[in-house]
Amino acid sequence: MAVESKCNEQNSDELEGIPEPEKKRRRSETLERSKKIHGNKESAINGMWHTLAKNSTKPQFKSIITSSAAVKQLLPILAKEERLRFEESEQNYLDSMTVLYNKGIISRDKYISDAQVIKSRPNSPKLIPYNKLVKYIEEKVESIPITELSCISGVQRDLKNLLLNLAQMHLKCIPEKITWYTEPGVFHYSYGADGAPMSKSTEATSFLIGCLNLQDFVQSCDHNYFLLGGYTKEGCIAFMNVLKELAVDMQTVEAMEFRIDGFEHTVKFVFSEFLSDMKFLSHASGQLNNASRFPSPFGNVELDEIGDISLLSKKFGEGEHWEPWDPDEIEQVVKSVKKFKQSLKPTLKEKTKRKKVLDYMAEVLQTRQEEMPYLGAYCQFRRPDPLHIRNICCQSFHGLVLDNVYKNTDDEILKEFDGDVDKMDDCPLKRHLLTLKEMKANLLYRKIVQWLQNSKAGKFEYRFNGETSQKVISNYHLITPDIKNPQYRAGIAHLGHLLRDISKEISLVKVDDSYVEDLERKCRSYYILKSLLTESVKLSDWTLAYPLPYHAKQVYEVYGTGYGLISMQGREAKHQRIKGYIQHTRRDKSTWSKVSKHEHIGTIYLPQANPDMKFFRVPKSRISERFVPELKPNQCVCGNMKMDGQCLVCTSPLMHEIKESIRLLKLTPTAKANMK
């Protein structure tokens, strides 16, 4: 009886238990019989492979292939050929561009370094050499229509071209992520500018737009787009004149309708929300700055009304004590200001003229409107920016805590401080610094240490960014215990609790019906409590308490979303990215043209050409979630741990007095007595 053919487990090219002459005879007979069925030798081998692939079981086929010595010898050759083929493919050029434009653009040296790391990995395809990739980009990526600005060193992209590119990309790549607010095909855009230092002596201003229909991406840096920019301060009159021309372009585009292949509806573009900090909003609106008698671009509050506890019961809105500025009155007011300026004697000094104009505006006209808005009617769509207001309020909150622990630290300890916190004697300030270090608020920690070492520095000043605000306010319960007075400590703790919850809610996009009412209640409580506890109430606090809830209600009514829809979170990050573009671009007359091209490649060209870059991946962590971390077992919503199922902070008599003071709009007798 013939011995059955069985492959060797270590090498499937050989049969087990069969002499070599017998193996040779069987191979010869198998091939001859296959030739009779399929034709010549080549056809016979093809037929046998087809039979093996189709008739063997998966485990059997896998065992034969993986243990074959011939296959093992061939695989490296095939892999090398495939790798070399891929290295010259279009996909590798796109992958290399994706590495180059990683979160903006990386330097030439960084790209070469990354390429060396990838090259060192076994069987990994090499990136395209840097110079070759740059040449490919210049040849492959079409030039985009831009205009060199004559009044400043900068450029402007063609508005219509940019909007159509964005609409085509969004409809092609993420149609399921688009929310239509009024009717299908209507894209709503936010717009606004901000200035940022590029170096010690250079400042640049960029004007960005963002698509409000993309609710999952409105707070993303990648989905705020560069429209125009240049080397100039944000309040520069030359830049303001550029905005005049831009307003005309915006009006022209809004009046047009477009058709996009594959989309059944007519496409329209609407500029709905003017988003910038209060400084730029005032400049662009032709208004005075926030040092004027009427400091707010959002309403007619007077400077000495802010923090006035006799006005805590007042409201904001049409017909209320504080009202939004009426856009219908702008033209008449500006004419009156102009007429008054012309009536002044030419012999007066400029300083005297300016004072008379400001007095006339404040006392007679009761306005801050001096010029016609540079962005025309689009200035009336301005709203308080939740990002800047949150950062300023968090900075102010920390200032209250720092002032208290500093005043309650012995002068001798402060005099002997040499920069080493660990060597300090135990005191409120040392505990505060160690808590900041534990919270990983490292930059704030270092700034305070530097300030303490400079005895002539005066009041501590440090501008909070989003990261510092989040770390401080989400851990407010860790820094307030170092406040000495128990009643004041309870008040500041509740202030931090309110500000933490507000910081979360003004970052939300998806909300329910109770959102507006809850937000207004918390904002008002925050303002009332801060007015009762301190004398350092600022314009940002008033804005948070009055105009912001008013505008949050409007945003909810128009878009059905939370106030986070109009956050400048992504815009702030985009300004840093533009700074990176400039740093990695040769400084010459074409700098801003190259910035515009880099921006186009990173945000429009690559996302469509290389879907693998995951440009449209929805962020796992929402900004709002970072302010109120998930509670631990037995942890109170205020952040403190419960004892026997009860929070000793929230249920304390001191906290009861604080909440009762908010309700009464004045400190209770007990709270007032305990503050001393």
C-alpha positions as CSV (number, residue, x, y, z in Angstrom):
1,M,0.0,0.0,0.0
2,A,1.4,3.4,-1.0
3,V,2.5,5.8,1.8
4,E,0.3,8.9,2.0
5,S,1.8,12.2,1.1
6,K,2.2,14.4,4.2
7,C,4.0,17.8,4.4
8,N,6.9,18.3,6.8
9,E,5.7,20.6,9.7
10,Q,9.0,22.6,9.6
11,N,9.2,22.8,5.8
12,S,6.1,22.1,3.8
13,D,8.2,21.9,0.6
14,E,9.2,18.4,1.7
15,L,7.2,15.2,2.2
16,E,7.6,13.2,5.4
17,G,8.6,9.4,5.4
18,I,9.1,9.1,1.6
19,P,12.5,8.4,0.0
20,E,13.8,11.0,-2.5
21,P,13.4,8.8,-5.6
22,E,9.7,8.2,-4.7
23,K,9.2,12.0,-4.1
24,K,10.6,12.7,-7.6
25,R,8.4,10.0,-9.2
26,R,5.2,11.4,-7.6
27,R,6.0,15.0,-8.6
28,S,6.6,13.8,-12.2
29,E,3.3,11.8,-12.4
30,T,1.3,14.6,-10.7
31,L,2.7,17.2,-13.2
32,E,2.0,14.9,-16.2
33,R,-1.6,14.2,-15.2
34,S,-2.1,17.9,-14.6
35,K,-0.7,18.7,-18.1
36,K,-3.3,16.3,-19.6
37,I,-6.1,18.3,-17.8
38,H,-4.8,21.9,-18.2
39,G,-2.4,21.8,-21.2
40,N,1.3,22.7,-21.0
41,K,3.6,22.8,-18.0
42,E,2.8,26.4,-17.0
43,S,-0.9,25.8,-17.3
44,A,-0.6,22.6,-15.2
45,I,1.2,24.5,-12.4
46,N,-1.5,27.2,-12.5
47,G,-4.2,24.6,-12.3
48,M,-2.5,22.9,-9.3
49,W,-2.2,26.2,-7.4
50,H,-5.8,27.0,-8.2
51,T,-6.8,23.6,-6.8
52,L,-4.7,24.1,-3.7
53,A,-6.2,27.6,-3.0
54,K,-9.8,26.5,-3.6
55,N,-9.9,23.0,-2.2
56,S,-7.7,23.2,0.9
57,T,-9.0,24.3,4.3
58,K,-7.9,27.6,5.7
59,P,-5.8,26.0,8.5
60,Q,-4.2,23.6,6.0
61,F,-3.5,26.4,3.4
62,K,-2.0,28.6,6.2
63,S,0.2,25.8,7.5
64,I,1.5,25.0,4.0
65,I,2.3,28.7,3.1
66,T,3.8,29.8,6.4
67,S,6.1,26.8,6.7
68,S,7.3,26.8,3.1
69,A,11.1,27.4,2.7
70,A,10.5,28.7,-0.8
71,V,7.9,31.2,0.3
72,K,10.2,32.4,3.2
73,Q,13.0,33.0,0.7
74,L,10.6,34.9,-1.7
75,L,8.8,37.1,0.9
76,P,11.6,39.5,1.6
77,I,12.1,39.9,-2.1
78,L,8.4,40.6,-2.7
79,A,8.3,42.9,0.4
80,K,11.2,44.9,-0.9
81,E,9.7,45.2,-4.4
82,E,6.4,46.3,-2.8
83,R,8.2,48.8,-0.5
84,L,10.2,50.3,-3.4
85,R,7.0,50.5,-5.5
86,F,5.1,52.2,-2.7
87,E,8.0,54.7,-2.0
88,E,7.5,56.1,-5.5
89,S,3.7,56.0,-5.4
90,E,1.4,59.0,-5.1
91,Q,0.2,57.7,-1.7
92,N,3.7,58.0,-0.2
93,Y,3.9,61.6,-1.4
94,L,0.6,62.2,0.4
95,D,1.8,60.4,3.5
96,S,5.0,62.4,3.5
97,M,3.0,65.6,3.2
98,T,0.9,64.5,6.1
99,V,4.1,64.1,8.2
100,L,5.3,67.6,7.1
101,Y,2.0,69.2,7.9
102,N,1.6,67.5,11.2
103,K,-0.4,70.0,13.4
104,G,0.7,72.9,11.2
105,I,4.1,72.4,9.7
106,I,7.3,71.1,11.0
107,S,10.8,72.3,10.3
108,R,13.1,70.8,7.6
109,D,15.4,69.4,10.3
110,K,12.4,67.8,12.2
111,Y,11.1,66.3,9.0
112,I,14.5,64.8,8.1
113,S,14.8,63.5,11.7
114,D,11.4,61.8,11.5
115,A,12.3,60.4,8.1
116,Q,15.5,58.8,9.6
117,V,13.5,57.3,12.5
118,I,11.0,55.7,10.0
119,K,13.8,54.5,7.8
120,S,15.4,52.7,10.7
121,R,12.3,50.5,11.2
122,P,12.6,47.2,9.4
123,N,10.6,47.0,6.1
124,S,9.0,50.5,6.6
125,P,8.7,52.6,3.5
126,K,11.0,55.6,3.5
127,L,9.5,59.1,3.4
128,I,10.0,61.2,0.3
129,P,13.3,63.2,0.7
130,Y,12.5,66.8,1.9
131,N,13.8,68.7,-1.2
132,K,12.0,66.3,-3.5
133,L,8.8,66.6,-1.5
134,V,8.9,70.4,-1.6
135,K,9.4,70.4,-5.4
136,Y,6.4,68.0,-5.7
137,I,4.2,70.3,-3.6
138,E,5.2,73.3,-5.8
139,E,4.3,71.4,-8.9
140,K,1.2,69.5,-7.7
141,V,-0.7,71.8,-5.5
142,E,-2.4,74.5,-7.6
143,S,-1.8,78.1,-6.6
144,I,-4.6,79.6,-4.7
145,P,-6.1,83.0,-5.6
146,I,-4.7,85.6,-3.1
147,T,-4.2,89.4,-3.1
148,E,-1.2,91.1,-1.7
149,L,-2.4,93.9,0.6
150,S,-1.0,97.3,-0.3
151,C,-1.5,99.0,3.1
152,I,0.3,96.4,5.2
153,S,2.7,93.5,4.7
154,G,0.1,90.7,4.3
155,V,-2.3,88.8,2.0
156,Q,-6.0,88.1,1.6
157,R,-7.5,84.9,0.2
158,D,-10.3,85.2,-2.3
159,L,-13.4,84.8,-0.1
160,K,-15.6,83.2,-2.7
161,N,-13.0,80.7,-3.7
162,L,-12.2,79.7,-0.1
163,L,-15.9,79.3,0.8
164,L,-16.6,77.1,-2.3
165,N,-13.5,74.9,-1.5
166,L,-14.7,74.4,2.1
167,A,-18.3,73.6,1.0
168,Q,-17.1,71.1,-1.5
169,M,-14.8,69.4,1.0
170,H,-17.5,69.3,3.8
171,L,-20.2,68.0,1.4
172,K,-17.8,65.4,0.0
173,C,-16.0,64.2,3.2
174,I,-18.4,64.6,6.1
175,P,-22.0,65.3,4.8
176,E,-23.4,63.4,7.8
177,K,-21.6,65.9,10.2
178,I,-23.3,69.0,8.7
179,T,-26.2,70.5,10.7
180,W,-28.6,72.6,8.6
181,Y,-30.0,75.4,10.8
182,T,-32.4,77.3,8.5
183,E,-32.6,75.3,5.3
184,P,-30.4,72.7,3.5
185,G,-27.5,74.3,1.6
186,V,-27.1,77.4,3.8
187,F,-23.7,77.5,5.5
188,H,-23.4,79.8,8.5
189,Y,-19.9,81.2,9.2
190,S,-18.3,82.9,12.1
191,Y,-15.6,85.5,11.5
192,G,-13.2,87.6,13.5
193,A,-9.6,88.6,14.0
194,D,-7.0,88.6,16.8
195,G,-3.5,89.9,17.1
196,A,-0.5,87.9,18.5
197,P,3.2,88.6,18.9
198,M,5.4,86.8,16.4
199,S,8.6,87.9,18.1
200,K,9.8,90.5,20.6
201,S,9.5,93.3,18.0
202,T,6.9,91.9,15.6
203,E,3.1,91.6,15.9
204,A,0.7,90.0,13.4
205,T,-3.0,90.0,13.0
206,S,-5.0,87.2,11.3
207,F,-8.7,87.2,10.3
208,L,-10.3,83.7,10.4
209,I,-13.6,82.2,9.5
210,G,-15.2,79.0,10.8
211,C,-18.2,76.9,9.7
212,L,-20.9,76.8,12.4
213,N,-22.7,73.9,10.7
214,L,-19.9,71.6,11.9
215,Q,-20.9,71.4,15.5
216,D,-18.3,68.6,16.3
217,F,-15.4,70.7,15.0
218,V,-16.2,74.4,15.8
219,Q,-13.7,74.3,18.7
220,S,-11.0,72.6,16.6
221,C,-7.9,74.5,15.4
222,D,-8.0,72.5,12.1
223,H,-11.5,73.8,11.2
224,N,-10.9,77.5,11.6
225,Y,-9.6,78.9,8.4
226,F,-7.2,81.7,7.5
227,L,-8.8,84.4,5.3
228,L,-6.4,87.4,5.6
229,G,-3.5,88.6,7.7
230,G,-0.3,90.4,7.9
231,Y,2.3,92.2,10.1
232,T,0.2,94.7,11.9
233,K,-1.4,95.5,15.2
234,E,-5.0,94.5,15.4
235,G,-6.2,98.1,16.0
236,C,-4.1,99.6,13.1
237,I,-6.1,102.0,11.0
238,A,-4.7,100.4,7.8
239,F,-6.0,97.0,8.9
240,M,-9.4,98.5,9.7
241,N,-9.5,99.9,6.1
242,V,-8.9,96.4,4.8
243,L,-11.9,95.3,6.8
244,K,-14.0,97.9,5.0
245,E,-13.2,96.2,1.7
246,L,-13.8,92.8,3.2
247,A,-17.3,93.8,4.3
248,V,-18.1,94.6,0.7
249,D,-16.8,91.1,-0.4
250,M,-18.9,89.5,2.3
251,Q,-22.0,91.3,1.2
252,T,-21.4,90.3,-2.4
253,V,-20.9,86.6,-1.6
254,E,-24.0,86.5,0.7
255,A,-26.1,87.7,-2.3
256,M,-24.9,84.9,-4.5
257,E,-26.2,81.3,-4.9
258,F,-24.0,78.4,-6.0
259,R,-24.4,74.8,-7.3
260,I,-22.0,72.1,-6.2
261,D,-21.8,68.8,-8.1
262,G,-23.6,65.9,-6.4
263,F,-25.5,68.2,-4.0
264,E,-29.2,68.7,-4.8
265,H,-29.7,72.0,-3.0
266,T,-28.5,75.5,-3.8
267,V,-25.6,76.5,-1.7
268,K,-25.6,79.9,0.1
269,F,-23.2,81.5,2.6
270,V,-24.3,83.6,5.6
271,F,-21.9,85.4,7.9
272,S,-23.7,85.1,11.2
273,E,-21.3,85.6,14.2
274,F,-18.6,88.1,14.8
275,L,-16.1,86.5,17.2
276,S,-13.1,88.3,18.7
277,D,-12.0,89.6,22.1
278,M,-13.5,92.9,23.4
279,K,-10.5,94.9,22.2
280,F,-10.8,94.0,18.6
281,L,-14.6,94.1,18.6
282,S,-14.4,97.7,19.8
283,H,-11.8,98.7,17.2
284,A,-13.7,97.1,14.3
285,S,-17.0,98.5,15.5
286,G,-15.6,102.1,15.5
287,Q,-16.0,102.3,19.3
288,L,-13.8,103.6,22.1
289,N,-11.8,101.1,24.2
290,N,-12.8,99.6,27.5
291,A,-11.2,102.4,29.5
292,S,-14.0,104.8,28.4
293,R,-17.0,105.8,30.6
294,F,-19.0,103.1,28.7
295,P,-16.5,100.3,28.6
296,S,-18.5,97.5,27.0
297,P,-19.2,96.8,23.3
298,F,-22.2,94.8,24.3
299,G,-24.3,97.2,26.4
300,N,-24.6,100.7,28.0
301,V,-23.2,99.9,31.4
302,E,-21.1,102.7,32.9
303,L,-17.7,102.1,34.4
304,D,-18.7,103.0,37.9
305,E,-21.8,100.7,37.8
306,I,-19.7,97.6,37.6
307,G,-19.6,95.9,41.0
308,D,-22.2,98.4,42.5
309,I,-24.1,96.3,45.0
310,S,-27.1,98.7,44.8
311,L,-27.6,97.5,41.2
312,L,-27.5,93.8,41.7
313,S,-31.2,93.4,41.1
314,K,-31.0,95.1,37.6
315,K,-31.3,93.2,34.4
316,F,-29.9,93.3,30.8
317,G,-32.0,93.4,27.6
318,E,-34.3,95.6,25.5
319,G,-36.1,98.0,27.8
320,E,-34.1,97.0,30.9
321,H,-31.7,99.0,33.0
322,W,-28.8,97.9,30.8
323,E,-29.5,97.5,27.1
324,P,-27.6,96.4,24.0
325,W,-26.3,99.2,21.8
326,D,-28.9,100.0,19.1
327,P,-27.4,99.6,15.6
328,D,-30.1,101.9,14.2
329,E,-28.7,104.9,16.1
330,I,-25.0,104.4,15.0
331,E,-25.2,106.7,11.9
332,Q,-26.8,109.6,13.7
333,V,-24.4,109.3,16.7
334,V,-21.4,109.3,14.4
335,K,-22.7,112.4,12.6
336,S,-23.1,114.2,15.9
337,V,-19.6,113.3,17.0
338,K,-18.2,114.5,13.7
339,K,-20.1,117.7,13.9
340,F,-18.8,118.4,17.4
341,K,-15.2,117.8,16.4
342,Q,-15.6,120.3,13.5
343,S,-17.0,122.9,16.0
344,L,-13.8,122.8,18.1
345,K,-11.4,125.7,17.7
346,P,-8.3,124.7,15.6
347,T,-6.0,126.4,18.1
348,L,-6.8,123.9,20.8
349,K,-4.1,121.4,21.7
350,E,-4.8,117.9,20.5
351,K,-5.0,116.6,24.1
352,T,-7.6,119.2,25.0
353,K,-9.6,118.4,21.8
354,R,-9.6,114.8,22.7
355,K,-10.8,115.3,26.2
356,K,-13.6,117.5,25.0
357,V,-14.7,114.9,22.5
358,L,-14.7,112.1,25.1
359,D,-16.6,114.3,27.5
360,Y,-19.2,115.1,24.9
361,M,-19.6,111.5,23.9
362,A,-20.0,110.4,27.5
363,E,-22.1,113.1,29.0
364,V,-24.2,114.4,26.1
365,L,-24.5,111.4,23.7
366,Q,-23.9,108.7,26.4
367,T,-22.2,106.5,23.8
368,R,-18.8,104.9,23.0
369,Q,-19.5,105.0,19.2
370,E,-17.0,107.4,17.5
371,E,-16.7,106.1,14.0
372,M,-18.8,104.1,11.6
373,P,-18.2,100.3,12.0
374,Y,-15.3,99.2,9.7
375,L,-17.0,95.9,9.1
376,G,-20.3,97.7,8.4
377,A,-23.5,95.9,9.4
378,Y,-21.5,92.7,10.2
379,C,-20.3,94.3,13.5
380,Q,-23.8,94.1,14.9
381,F,-23.4,90.3,15.1
382,R,-20.7,90.5,17.8
383,R,-21.1,88.4,20.9
384,P,-19.0,88.0,24.2
385,D,-16.3,85.5,23.6
386,P,-16.6,82.7,26.2
387,L,-12.9,81.8,26.0
388,H,-11.4,85.2,26.9
389,I,-14.0,85.9,29.5
390,R,-13.5,82.6,31.2
391,N,-9.7,83.0,31.2
392,I,-9.9,86.5,32.7
393,C,-12.4,85.4,35.4
394,C,-10.3,82.4,36.3
395,Q,-7.2,84.7,36.5
396,S,-9.1,87.0,38.8
397,F,-10.3,84.1,41.0
398,H,-6.8,82.9,41.5
399,G,-5.7,86.5,42.2
400,L,-8.2,86.6,45.1
401,V,-6.7,83.3,46.6
402,L,-3.1,84.4,46.0
403,D,-3.7,87.8,47.6
404,N,-5.1,86.2,50.7
405,V,-2.4,83.6,51.2
406,Y,0.3,86.2,50.5
407,K,-1.1,88.6,53.1
408,N,-1.3,85.8,55.7
409,T,2.3,84.7,55.2
410,D,4.9,86.1,57.6
411,D,7.1,88.9,56.2
412,E,10.3,87.2,57.4
413,I,9.5,84.1,55.4
414,L,8.9,86.3,52.3
415,K,12.2,88.2,52.8
416,E,14.2,84.9,53.2
417,F,12.7,83.2,50.2
418,D,15.5,82.3,47.7
419,G,13.4,80.5,45.1
420,D,13.4,77.1,46.8
421,V,9.9,76.4,47.9
422,D,10.8,73.2,49.7
423,K,13.0,75.1,52.1
424,M,10.3,77.6,53.1
425,D,8.8,77.4,56.5
426,D,5.3,76.1,56.6
427,C,2.9,78.9,55.7
428,P,-0.2,79.5,53.5
429,L,1.9,80.6,50.6
430,K,4.1,77.5,50.6
431,R,1.0,75.3,50.8
432,H,-0.5,77.2,47.9
433,L,2.6,76.8,45.7
434,L,2.9,73.1,46.4
435,T,-0.8,72.6,45.6
436,L,-0.2,74.4,42.2
437,K,2.7,72.1,41.6
438,E,0.6,69.0,42.5
439,M,-2.1,70.3,40.0
440,K,0.7,70.5,37.3
441,A,0.0,74.2,36.8
442,N,3.7,74.5,36.3
443,L,3.9,77.7,34.3
444,L,1.8,79.5,36.9
445,Y,3.9,78.0,39.7
446,R,7.1,79.3,38.1
447,K,5.7,82.8,37.5
448,I,4.8,83.1,41.1
449,V,8.2,81.9,42.3
450,Q,9.9,84.5,39.9
451,W,7.6,87.2,41.2
452,L,8.4,86.4,44.9
453,Q,12.1,86.6,44.1
454,N,11.7,90.1,42.6
455,S,10.7,92.2,45.6
456,K,10.1,95.3,43.4
457,A,7.7,93.5,41.0
458,G,4.6,95.0,42.6
459,K,1.3,93.2,42.2
460,F,1.5,89.7,40.6
461,E,0.4,89.8,37.0
462,Y,0.2,86.8,34.7
463,R,-2.2,86.3,31.8
464,F,-4.0,83.0,32.0
465,N,-4.4,80.8,28.9
466,G,-6.9,78.1,28.5
467,E,-4.8,75.4,30.0
468,T,-3.9,77.3,33.1
469,S,-7.6,78.3,33.6
470,Q,-8.7,74.7,33.3
471,K,-6.2,73.4,35.8
472,V,-6.9,76.2,38.4
473,I,-10.7,76.2,38.2
474,S,-11.2,72.5,38.0
475,N,-9.1,72.1,41.2
476,Y,-10.5,75.2,43.0
477,H,-11.3,73.1,46.0
478,L,-7.6,72.3,46.5
479,I,-6.4,75.9,46.6
480,T,-9.1,77.5,48.7
481,P,-8.4,75.7,52.0
482,D,-5.3,77.9,52.5
483,I,-7.5,81.0,53.0
484,K,-7.4,81.9,56.6
485,N,-10.9,83.4,57.4
486,P,-13.4,80.5,57.4
487,Q,-16.4,82.6,56.2
488,Y,-14.4,84.2,53.4
489,R,-13.0,80.8,52.6
490,A,-16.5,79.4,52.2
491,G,-17.4,82.4,50.0
492,I,-14.4,82.0,47.7
493,A,-14.9,78.3,47.5
494,H,-18.5,78.8,46.4
495,L,-17.3,81.4,43.9
496,G,-14.9,78.8,42.5
497,H,-17.6,76.2,42.3
498,L,-19.9,78.5,40.4
499,L,-17.1,79.6,38.0
500,R,-16.1,76.0,37.4
501,D,-19.6,75.0,36.4
502,I,-20.0,78.2,34.3
503,S,-16.7,77.4,32.5
504,K,-18.1,74.0,31.6
505,E,-21.5,75.3,30.4
506,I,-20.2,78.1,28.2
507,S,-18.0,75.5,26.4
508,L,-21.0,73.1,25.7
509,V,-22.4,72.7,22.2
510,K,-25.0,70.0,22.7
511,V,-27.4,71.1,25.5
512,D,-31.0,70.5,26.7
513,D,-34.0,72.9,27.3
514,S,-32.9,73.8,30.8
515,Y,-29.5,75.1,29.6
516,V,-30.2,78.8,29.3
517,E,-32.0,79.2,32.6
518,D,-29.4,77.2,34.5
519,L,-26.6,79.2,32.9
520,E,-28.2,82.6,33.7
521,R,-28.8,81.6,37.3
522,K,-25.2,80.6,37.9
523,C,-23.8,83.6,36.1
524,R,-25.9,86.0,38.1
525,S,-25.0,84.1,41.4
526,Y,-21.3,84.4,40.5
527,Y,-21.5,88.1,39.9
528,I,-23.6,88.8,43.0
529,L,-21.3,86.8,45.3
530,K,-18.1,88.4,43.8
531,S,-19.6,91.9,44.3
532,L,-20.4,91.1,47.9
533,L,-17.1,89.5,48.7
534,T,-14.6,91.8,47.0
535,E,-14.0,95.2,45.5
536,S,-12.2,93.8,42.5
537,V,-15.2,93.2,40.2
538,K,-14.2,93.7,36.6
539,L,-15.8,94.3,33.2
540,S,-15.4,90.6,32.4
541,D,-17.4,89.7,35.5
542,W,-20.3,92.0,34.5
543,T,-20.1,90.6,30.9
544,L,-20.3,87.1,32.2
545,A,-23.3,87.9,34.4
546,Y,-25.4,90.0,32.0
547,P,-24.6,90.1,28.2
548,L,-23.3,86.5,28.0
549,P,-26.6,84.8,29.2
550,Y,-28.6,87.2,27.1
551,H,-26.5,86.2,24.0
552,A,-26.5,82.5,25.1
553,K,-30.3,82.6,24.9
554,Q,-30.1,84.0,21.4
555,V,-27.6,81.4,20.3
556,Y,-29.9,78.6,21.6
557,E,-33.0,80.1,19.9
558,V,-31.2,80.4,16.5
559,Y,-29.0,77.3,16.4
560,G,-30.5,75.1,19.2
561,T,-27.0,74.7,20.7
562,G,-25.0,75.8,23.8
563,Y,-22.7,78.9,23.8
564,G,-19.7,76.7,23.0
565,L,-20.7,76.9,19.4
566,I,-19.1,80.3,19.2
567,S,-16.1,79.7,21.4
568,M,-12.7,81.1,20.1
569,Q,-10.9,78.0,21.5
570,G,-9.9,76.8,18.0
571,R,-9.1,80.3,16.8
572,E,-6.6,80.9,19.5
573,A,-4.8,77.6,18.6
574,K,-4.9,78.6,14.9
575,H,-3.1,81.8,15.7
576,Q,-0.3,79.8,17.3
577,R,-0.3,77.5,14.2
578,I,0.1,80.5,11.9
579,K,3.0,81.6,14.1
580,G,4.5,78.2,13.4
581,Y,4.0,78.7,9.6
582,I,5.9,82.0,9.8
583,Q,8.7,80.5,11.9
584,H,9.3,77.8,9.3
585,T,9.1,80.1,6.3
586,R,11.9,82.4,5.0
587,R,11.2,86.0,5.9
588,D,10.7,87.9,2.7
589,K,7.9,89.7,0.7
590,S,6.2,86.3,0.0
591,T,6.0,85.1,3.6
592,W,2.3,85.6,4.0
593,S,1.6,84.1,0.6
594,K,3.4,81.0,1.7
595,V,1.5,81.0,5.0
596,S,-1.7,81.1,3.0
597,K,-0.5,78.2,0.9
598,H,0.6,76.1,3.9
599,E,-2.8,76.7,5.5
600,H,-4.6,75.6,2.3
601,I,-2.5,72.4,2.0
602,G,-3.0,71.5,5.7
603,T,-6.7,72.2,6.0
604,I,-8.2,71.7,2.5
605,Y,-5.9,69.9,0.0
606,L,-4.6,67.1,2.2
607,P,-7.9,66.2,4.0
608,Q,-9.5,65.5,0.6
609,A,-6.4,63.9,-1.0
610,N,-5.4,61.7,2.0
611,P,-8.4,60.5,4.1
612,D,-6.0,58.4,6.1
613,M,-4.8,61.5,8.0
614,K,-8.0,61.4,10.1
615,F,-8.6,65.1,9.7
616,F,-12.3,64.7,10.4
617,R,-12.0,62.5,13.4
618,V,-14.3,63.8,16.2
619,P,-12.2,64.6,19.4
620,K,-12.7,62.0,22.1
621,S,-12.4,64.6,24.9
622,R,-14.6,67.7,24.8
623,I,-13.2,70.9,26.2
624,S,-16.2,71.2,28.5
625,E,-15.4,67.8,30.1
626,R,-12.0,69.0,31.3
627,F,-13.5,71.5,33.7
628,V,-15.6,69.1,35.7
629,P,-13.7,65.7,35.9
630,E,-15.7,62.5,36.5
631,L,-16.5,62.2,40.2
632,K,-14.7,59.6,42.2
633,P,-16.7,57.3,44.6
634,N,-17.9,59.3,47.6
635,Q,-16.9,62.7,46.0
636,C,-19.2,65.7,46.2
637,V,-20.0,67.7,43.1
638,C,-17.9,70.6,44.7
639,G,-14.9,68.3,44.4
640,N,-14.4,67.6,48.1
641,M,-14.7,64.1,49.6
642,K,-17.9,63.3,51.6
643,M,-17.8,62.1,55.2
644,D,-20.4,59.6,56.1
645,G,-22.2,60.3,52.8
646,Q,-22.3,64.1,53.5
647,C,-20.1,67.0,52.2
648,L,-18.9,69.0,55.2
649,V,-18.2,72.0,53.0
650,C,-21.5,72.3,51.1
651,T,-23.7,71.5,54.2
652,S,-21.8,73.8,56.6
653,P,-23.5,76.7,58.3
654,L,-20.9,79.0,56.7
655,M,-21.9,77.9,53.2
656,H,-25.6,78.3,54.1
657,E,-24.9,81.9,54.9
658,I,-23.1,82.5,51.6
659,K,-26.0,81.0,49.6
660,E,-28.5,83.0,51.6
661,S,-26.5,86.2,50.9
662,I,-26.8,85.5,47.2
663,R,-30.5,85.2,47.5
664,L,-30.9,88.4,49.5
665,L,-28.4,90.3,47.3
666,K,-26.5,91.3,50.4
667,L,-24.4,89.7,53.1
668,T,-26.4,88.3,55.9
669,P,-25.6,89.7,59.4
670,T,-23.9,86.4,60.3
671,A,-21.8,86.3,57.2
672,K,-20.8,89.9,57.5
673,A,-19.8,89.5,61.2
674,N,-17.7,86.3,60.3
675,M,-15.9,88.1,57.5
676,K,-14.1,90.3,60.1
